[in-house]
Amino acid sequence: MGVPFRQQARIASYILGQRLRGRKRYPLVLMLEPLFRCNLACAGCGKIDYPDAILNRRLSVDDCLAAAEECGAPMVAIPGGEPLLHKEIGDIVAGLVARRKYVSLCTNALLLEKKLHLFTPSRYLFFSVHLDGLKEEHDRAVCQTGVFDKAVKAIAAAKAKGFTVNVNATIFEGMPAERIAAFLEFCRETKVGVTISPGYAYERAPDQQHFLNRRRTKELFRSVLAAGKGRKWPLTHSSLYLDFLAGNQTYTCTPWGMPTRNIFGWQRPCYLLNEGYAKTYAELMDSTHWDSYGTGNYEKCANCMAHCGYEPTAAADAAANPLKLAWVKLRGVRTAGPMAPEIALERQRPAEFMFDHLVAGAVKDLHTPAQPPANSPSPAQARAGR
């Protein structure tokens, strides 16, 4: 249940084309957030802490399709919030599939069975169901009992109708390696692919005690991957990203690899970190001070090892060093011995906390009437001219 060969070939061809054009920065996956509203309130989430005036906003179908065209990435991930709450989510997905974009619809699956009729099975579409481990760990992570069982039931229903289903797992401190191994074995038996990543320490998340630091992440993934030798777990990551999680690669993140478009615009610098918005994709790429972000550059990035920042780095490394990729695939991820050097943090700039300022500006914009073009008549002039 790894990434289908056709999709791998498409991505590899895309990366090669970008390299041949001499482009240093290019997108791999568009993170398309059509809304922030969710039907869960997870303790480790920093995505839903907005007033209702913002949670009630939606991107239109046209907005979503235009973003995909503007960005040009071959893949589109649709997170949220909970995207199945969007009344036009079926039309959004259909439009992206018609454009031959590989679409990952991320969902907690509470509404999946009810909404399956909105979608058509396609090699370009797969559901990515959020599962943070087995029943005990997942229900605790989402702060609601029974969610794991509902998600598993929805996965079975979607598979029965011919849809491809993967799961995405966020790992937090306190989850033993043996329980993660048991979860991955469950995924193998359920025949679903798995995306797994350490949780990012959102500054607004209610639970700040269970985010992993980088050293702990590497130790934990070494233990997990050692337990998985020979089990053929259906991990959908590149071998080099898994090698990075196990502490064998010194990577810097690639924040532009998965640019984010949401109700405010193009979020800078990445999906996890919100420090302002650009009006267009071109503006995002041209005006963002990329070198001021990432581990070693910025305090908020110090412990991040999330796949949305580092999987694009691993993909670029694989394209530039195919023999290195082949060697890691052949031998498997090393789970013992010295780790690669860590990035020094002594020169990182301190964190800037701007969430409240950004939200205040967004709310003000919502309540500011749109100004007519300079040559438009005033309402009084328009009435007088009737």
C-alpha positions as CSV (number, residue, x, y, z in Angstrom):
1,M,0.0,0.0,0.0
2,G,2.8,2.4,-0.8
3,V,2.6,5.3,-3.2
4,P,1.3,3.9,-6.6
5,F,4.0,3.7,-9.3
6,R,2.2,6.0,-11.7
7,Q,2.1,8.7,-9.0
8,Q,5.8,8.2,-8.1
9,A,6.7,8.5,-11.8
10,R,4.6,11.7,-12.2
11,I,6.3,13.3,-9.2
12,A,9.8,12.2,-10.3
13,S,9.2,13.6,-13.8
14,Y,7.9,16.8,-12.3
15,I,11.0,17.2,-10.0
16,L,13.3,16.4,-12.9
17,G,11.6,19.1,-15.1
18,Q,12.0,21.7,-12.3
19,R,15.7,20.8,-11.9
20,L,16.3,21.0,-15.6
21,R,14.8,24.5,-15.6
22,G,17.2,25.5,-12.9
23,R,14.4,26.3,-10.4
24,K,15.6,26.2,-6.8
25,R,12.2,26.7,-5.2
26,Y,9.1,24.9,-6.6
27,P,6.0,23.3,-5.0
28,L,5.3,19.6,-4.7
29,V,2.0,19.7,-2.9
30,L,-0.5,22.5,-2.6
31,M,-2.0,22.5,0.9
32,L,-5.5,23.8,0.2
33,E,-7.5,24.7,3.3
34,P,-11.0,25.6,2.2
35,L,-12.2,26.3,5.7
36,F,-10.9,26.3,9.3
37,R,-14.1,25.0,11.0
38,C,-13.8,21.5,12.5
39,N,-16.2,19.1,14.3
40,L,-13.4,18.1,16.7
41,A,-11.3,20.1,19.1
42,C,-8.1,18.2,19.5
43,A,-5.7,19.3,22.3
44,G,-2.7,19.3,20.0
45,C,-4.2,21.4,17.3
46,G,-3.5,25.0,16.6
47,K,-5.6,25.4,13.5
48,I,-9.1,26.1,14.9
49,D,-8.5,28.9,17.4
50,Y,-10.4,31.6,15.6
51,P,-13.6,33.5,16.2
52,D,-16.8,32.4,14.5
53,A,-16.6,35.2,12.0
54,I,-13.5,33.5,10.6
55,L,-14.6,29.9,11.2
56,N,-17.7,30.5,9.1
57,R,-15.7,31.6,6.0
58,R,-15.1,29.3,3.1
59,L,-13.1,29.3,-0.1
60,S,-15.3,28.9,-3.2
61,V,-14.9,26.2,-5.8
62,D,-13.5,28.8,-8.2
63,D,-11.0,30.0,-5.5
64,C,-9.8,26.4,-4.9
65,L,-9.4,25.6,-8.6
66,A,-7.7,28.9,-9.3
67,A,-5.2,28.2,-6.5
68,A,-4.3,24.8,-8.0
69,E,-3.7,26.4,-11.4
70,E,-1.8,29.3,-9.9
71,C,0.5,27.1,-7.9
72,G,1.0,24.3,-10.5
73,A,1.9,21.5,-8.0
74,P,1.1,18.0,-9.2
75,M,-0.6,17.1,-5.9
76,V,-3.2,18.8,-3.7
77,A,-3.8,18.0,-0.1
78,I,-7.1,19.3,1.4
79,P,-6.8,19.6,5.1
80,G,-8.7,22.0,7.4
81,G,-10.5,22.2,9.7
82,E,-12.6,19.4,8.5
83,P,-13.1,19.7,4.7
84,L,-16.2,17.5,4.6
85,L,-18.0,20.3,6.4
86,H,-17.7,22.3,3.2
87,K,-20.9,22.1,1.2
88,E,-19.1,22.2,-2.1
89,I,-16.3,19.8,-1.3
90,G,-17.5,17.3,-3.9
91,D,-17.3,19.9,-6.7
92,I,-13.8,21.0,-5.4
93,V,-12.5,17.5,-5.6
94,A,-14.1,16.8,-8.9
95,G,-12.6,19.9,-10.4
96,L,-9.1,19.0,-9.2
97,V,-9.3,15.4,-10.4
98,A,-10.5,16.7,-13.8
99,R,-7.2,18.7,-13.9
100,R,-5.3,15.5,-13.2
101,K,-4.1,16.6,-9.8
102,Y,-3.5,13.9,-7.3
103,V,-5.8,14.8,-4.4
104,S,-5.4,13.8,-0.8
105,L,-8.7,14.6,1.1
106,C,-7.7,14.8,4.8
107,T,-10.6,14.0,7.1
108,N,-11.3,12.8,10.7
109,A,-13.9,10.5,9.0
110,L,-16.8,11.4,11.2
111,L,-18.8,12.5,8.1
112,L,-17.1,10.2,5.6
113,E,-19.7,7.5,5.2
114,K,-22.5,10.2,4.9
115,K,-20.5,12.1,2.3
116,L,-19.1,9.2,0.1
117,H,-21.8,9.8,-2.5
118,L,-20.2,13.2,-3.3
119,F,-17.1,11.5,-4.8
120,T,-16.2,9.1,-7.5
121,P,-13.4,6.6,-7.2
122,S,-10.4,7.6,-9.2
123,R,-6.6,6.9,-9.3
124,Y,-6.2,10.6,-8.7
125,L,-8.2,10.6,-5.4
126,F,-7.5,9.1,-2.0
127,F,-8.9,9.8,1.4
128,S,-6.4,10.4,4.2
129,V,-8.0,9.5,7.4
130,H,-6.6,11.0,10.6
131,L,-5.6,8.3,13.1
132,D,-3.2,9.1,15.9
133,G,-2.6,5.5,16.9
134,L,-4.9,2.8,18.1
135,K,-8.2,3.3,19.9
136,E,-6.8,4.5,23.2
137,E,-4.2,6.9,21.8
138,H,-6.4,8.3,19.1
139,D,-9.5,9.0,21.2
140,R,-7.2,10.6,23.7
141,A,-5.6,12.8,21.1
142,V,-8.9,14.0,19.6
143,C,-10.4,14.5,23.1
144,Q,-13.5,12.4,22.3
145,T,-14.3,8.7,22.8
146,G,-15.6,6.6,20.0
147,V,-13.9,8.5,17.2
148,F,-11.4,5.7,16.4
149,D,-14.2,3.1,15.9
150,K,-16.2,5.5,13.7
151,A,-13.1,6.2,11.6
152,V,-12.3,2.5,11.1
153,K,-15.8,1.8,10.1
154,A,-15.7,4.7,7.6
155,I,-12.4,3.4,6.2
156,A,-14.0,0.0,5.5
157,A,-17.1,1.6,3.9
158,A,-14.9,3.8,1.6
159,K,-12.7,0.8,0.6
160,A,-15.8,-1.3,-0.1
161,K,-17.0,1.4,-2.6
162,G,-13.7,1.3,-4.4
163,F,-11.9,4.3,-2.9
164,T,-8.2,4.4,-2.0
165,V,-7.8,5.1,1.7
166,N,-4.6,6.0,3.6
167,V,-4.3,7.2,7.2
168,N,-2.2,10.0,8.6
169,A,-0.8,9.8,12.1
170,T,0.6,12.5,14.3
171,I,2.9,11.2,17.0
172,F,3.2,12.9,20.4
173,E,5.4,12.4,23.4
174,G,4.3,9.6,25.8
175,M,3.3,7.2,23.0
176,P,5.6,4.1,23.5
177,A,7.4,2.7,20.5
178,E,5.7,-0.7,20.9
179,R,2.2,1.0,20.6
180,I,3.3,2.8,17.5
181,A,4.5,-0.5,16.1
182,A,1.2,-2.1,16.9
183,F,-0.6,0.7,15.1
184,L,1.5,0.3,12.0
185,E,0.8,-3.5,12.1
186,F,-2.9,-2.7,12.3
187,C,-2.6,-0.5,9.2
188,R,-0.8,-3.3,7.4
189,E,-3.6,-5.7,8.3
190,T,-6.2,-3.2,7.3
191,K,-4.4,-2.6,4.0
192,V,-4.1,1.2,4.2
193,G,-1.0,3.2,3.6
194,V,0.4,5.3,6.4
195,T,1.8,8.8,6.7
196,I,3.4,9.3,10.1
197,S,5.0,12.4,11.5
198,P,6.0,14.0,14.8
199,G,3.5,16.7,15.9
200,Y,4.4,20.3,15.4
201,A,4.3,22.5,18.5
202,Y,1.6,24.9,17.6
203,E,1.8,27.9,19.9
204,R,-2.0,28.0,20.3
205,A,-2.5,24.3,21.0
206,P,-4.1,23.7,24.4
207,D,-1.7,20.8,25.2
208,Q,1.9,22.0,25.1
209,Q,3.3,19.1,27.2
210,H,3.4,16.4,24.6
211,F,5.3,17.7,21.7
212,L,8.5,15.8,20.8
213,N,11.9,17.5,20.6
214,R,14.2,16.5,17.8
215,R,16.4,14.2,19.8
216,R,13.5,12.4,21.3
217,T,11.9,12.1,17.8
218,K,15.0,10.4,16.4
219,E,15.3,8.0,19.3
220,L,11.6,7.1,19.1
221,F,11.6,6.5,15.4
222,R,14.7,4.4,15.6
223,S,13.0,2.2,18.1
224,V,9.8,2.0,15.9
225,L,11.6,1.3,12.7
226,A,13.9,-1.3,14.4
227,A,10.7,-3.2,15.5
228,G,9.4,-3.0,11.9
229,K,12.4,-4.8,10.2
230,G,10.9,-7.3,7.8
231,R,7.3,-6.5,8.5
232,K,6.7,-4.5,5.4
233,W,4.6,-1.8,7.0
234,P,2.8,0.3,4.4
235,L,4.6,3.6,5.1
236,T,4.0,6.0,2.2
237,H,7.1,8.2,2.9
238,S,10.3,8.3,0.9
239,S,13.1,6.2,2.3
240,L,15.2,9.3,2.8
241,Y,12.6,11.0,4.9
242,L,12.3,7.9,7.2
243,D,16.1,8.0,7.3
244,F,15.9,11.6,8.5
245,L,13.4,10.8,11.2
246,A,15.8,8.1,12.4
247,G,18.6,10.7,12.8
248,N,20.7,9.7,9.8
249,Q,20.3,12.8,7.6
250,T,21.0,16.4,8.4
251,Y,18.3,18.2,6.5
252,T,17.0,21.7,6.5
253,C,13.3,22.1,5.8
254,T,11.8,23.1,2.4
255,P,8.8,25.3,3.5
256,W,8.0,26.3,-0.1
257,G,7.6,22.6,-1.0
258,M,4.0,22.5,0.3
259,P,2.6,26.0,0.1
260,T,-0.7,26.8,1.7
261,R,-3.7,28.6,0.3
262,N,-6.6,29.3,2.8
263,I,-9.3,31.8,3.4
264,F,-6.8,34.6,4.1
265,G,-4.6,34.0,1.0
266,W,-1.2,32.3,0.6
267,Q,0.1,31.7,4.1
268,R,3.7,32.4,4.8
269,P,6.0,30.6,5.3
270,C,4.4,27.2,5.5
271,Y,1.4,25.1,6.4
272,L,2.3,24.8,10.1
273,L,3.6,28.3,10.8
274,N,1.4,31.3,10.2
275,E,3.3,34.7,10.0
276,G,1.2,36.6,7.4
277,Y,-0.2,36.2,3.9
278,A,0.4,37.0,0.3
279,K,-2.3,37.8,-2.2
280,T,-0.8,35.6,-4.9
281,Y,1.4,32.6,-5.2
282,A,4.0,34.6,-7.0
283,E,4.0,37.2,-4.2
284,L,4.4,34.4,-1.7
285,M,7.5,33.0,-3.5
286,D,9.1,36.4,-4.3
287,S,8.5,38.3,-1.0
288,T,8.9,35.7,1.7
289,H,12.3,35.8,3.5
290,W,12.8,32.1,3.3
291,D,16.3,32.1,4.9
292,S,14.8,33.5,8.1
293,Y,12.8,30.3,8.8
294,G,13.7,26.7,9.5
295,T,15.6,24.9,12.3
296,G,18.7,26.9,13.2
297,N,17.1,30.1,11.9
298,Y,14.0,30.6,13.9
299,E,13.0,29.5,17.4
300,K,9.5,28.3,16.3
301,C,11.1,25.9,13.9
302,A,13.7,24.5,16.4
303,N,12.0,21.0,17.0
304,C,10.1,20.6,13.8
305,M,10.6,17.4,11.8
306,A,7.2,17.3,10.2
307,H,6.8,15.7,6.7
308,C,5.3,18.9,5.2
309,G,8.6,20.6,5.6
310,Y,11.1,17.7,5.2
311,E,9.5,15.3,2.7
312,P,10.1,17.8,-0.1
313,T,13.7,18.1,1.1
314,A,14.1,14.3,1.0
315,A,12.5,14.2,-2.5
316,A,15.0,16.8,-3.8
317,D,17.8,14.9,-2.2
318,A,16.6,11.7,-3.9
319,A,16.5,13.4,-7.3
320,A,20.0,14.8,-6.9
321,N,21.5,11.6,-5.4
322,P,19.7,8.5,-6.8
323,L,22.5,6.2,-5.6
324,K,22.1,7.4,-2.1
325,L,18.4,6.7,-2.3
326,A,19.0,3.2,-3.7
327,W,21.5,2.5,-0.9
328,V,19.0,3.4,1.8
329,K,16.3,1.4,0.2
330,L,18.5,-1.6,-0.2
331,R,19.9,-1.7,3.3
332,G,16.8,-0.2,5.1
333,V,16.8,2.7,7.5
334,R,19.7,2.5,10.0
335,T,18.4,2.3,13.6
336,A,21.7,2.1,15.5
337,G,25.0,3.8,15.6
338,P,25.9,7.5,15.6
339,M,23.4,10.1,14.4
340,A,24.1,12.7,11.8
341,P,25.2,16.1,13.2
342,E,22.3,18.3,14.5
343,I,21.7,21.8,13.3
344,A,23.1,24.4,15.8
345,L,20.5,26.6,17.4
346,E,22.8,29.3,18.8
347,R,22.0,31.8,16.0
348,Q,18.3,31.3,15.7
349,R,16.2,34.5,16.0
350,P,13.6,34.6,18.8
351,A,10.0,33.7,18.2
352,E,7.6,36.4,17.2
353,F,4.0,35.9,18.4
354,M,1.6,37.6,15.9
355,F,-1.5,35.4,15.9
356,D,-3.7,37.9,17.7
357,H,-2.5,40.7,15.4
358,L,-3.3,38.6,12.3
359,V,-6.7,37.6,13.6
360,A,-7.6,41.2,14.6
361,G,-6.6,42.4,11.1
362,A,-8.7,39.6,9.5
363,V,-11.8,40.4,11.5
364,K,-11.4,44.1,10.7
365,D,-11.2,43.3,7.0
366,L,-14.4,41.3,7.3
367,H,-16.3,44.3,8.7
368,T,-14.8,46.9,6.3
369,P,-17.0,47.5,3.3
370,A,-15.4,47.0,0.0
371,Q,-14.5,50.2,-1.7
372,P,-15.8,50.8,-5.2
373,P,-13.4,51.5,-8.1
374,A,-12.3,55.2,-8.3
375,N,-14.4,55.8,-11.4
376,S,-17.6,54.2,-10.0
377,P,-20.5,56.5,-9.0
378,S,-21.4,56.9,-5.3
379,P,-24.6,55.2,-4.2
380,A,-26.3,58.7,-4.2
381,Q,-25.1,59.4,-7.7
382,A,-26.3,56.0,-8.8
383,R,-29.8,56.6,-7.4
384,A,-29.9,60.1,-9.0
385,G,-29.1,58.6,-12.4
386,R,-31.9,56.1,-12.4
